[in-house]
Amino acid sequence: MFALAKKLRQAGVLGLNERNADFISRLNPRHLYPLVDDKVLTKEIAIKAGMAVPELYGVIESQHEAGTFADLVAERNSFVVKPAQGSGGDGILVITGRSKRRRDAYWLSSGVLITEWEIAHHISNIVSGQYSLSGNPDKALIEYCVQFDPVFAAVSYQGVPDVRVIVYRGYPAMSMVRLPTRASDGKANLHQGAVGAGVDMSLGETMSGVLSNGRVEDHPDTGALVAGLRIPHWDFILQSSARGYEVTGLGYLGVDMVIDSQLGPLMLEMNARPGLNIQIANRTGLRTRLARIDEIYDANAGPEERAHIAKREFPANRQASIEF
């Protein structure tokens, strides 16, 4: 055990305690956490900064409002319900269509039919704080349901893939694409069973992936290879992620982007405590890249320049990768 830990450290792998003590505690002031922990605030600051985000149809803040969600989506066939202060995809409902036989019923992304009453009950649970980070009362967001870019069609199961970028001191350091699976119920969250595919930062091209901390080459449901996909709008995604530094003031964060087939890249959320499985997906240690950013850091560099530097500095080393 100690030998493995030493080997991983020598390979530049960032551990949980080190991440918390040396990076999150040092670079992420706690008074800024609400900017990313509350998805309503995140949308507000992103829109103010000119970043594209999924359209917000409405916010439900109290129990007596739960049943009014139907009015907010009266003209919508698809939408997403999510807790404002949720984490890891918990509490999210993705509605992809209405039942043709029952006006008060909707189709979930998983193919399950859900009634209007059940959605209202779920919203009530969100408002009560069932899915919030702190357990305190929360708000429910009703927003646009992203229609993912067809480039991901073969490697996504009934859900919307997203692109996670770790940003350190404003520089994109590492990225992965999170691909929904049957096990994850169509959600792009690794701890629920989604696949994370590493990304070559210089090319915006996917590599092999990780599933439940183990390496995978193909998608468990579709059988398609997860490597070799060129991510559309890659430069824009890196630049938008780099802007997350100015928008939030957080020195260590994760930025999640989605690519809509009609609207292009949209910023989905930001995270002050991004997970570390991204290192397994990339088979590369994050600490080495963070150290390199410290060496080249330029306080005067803007988001576009920082994104360009990241592409130059962090191409994938496909030959000498880490065995976890």
Secondary structure, DSSP 8 states (H G I E B T S, - for coil): -HHHHHHHHHTT---HHHIIIIIIHHHS-GGGTHHHHSHHHHHHHHHHTT-----EEEEE-SGGGGGGHHHHTTT-S-EEEEETT--TTTT-EEEEEE-SS-TTEEEETTS-EEEHHHHHHHHHHHHHTTTSSSSS---EEEE----B-GGGGGG-SSS--EEEEEEETTEEEEEEEEE--TTTTT---GGGT-EEEEEETTTTEEEEEEETTEEESB-TTT--B-TT-B-TTHHHHHHHHHHHHHHH--SEEEEEEEEETTTEEEEEEEESS--STHHHHHTS-HHHHHHHHHHH--TT--HHHHHHHHHHH----SSS----
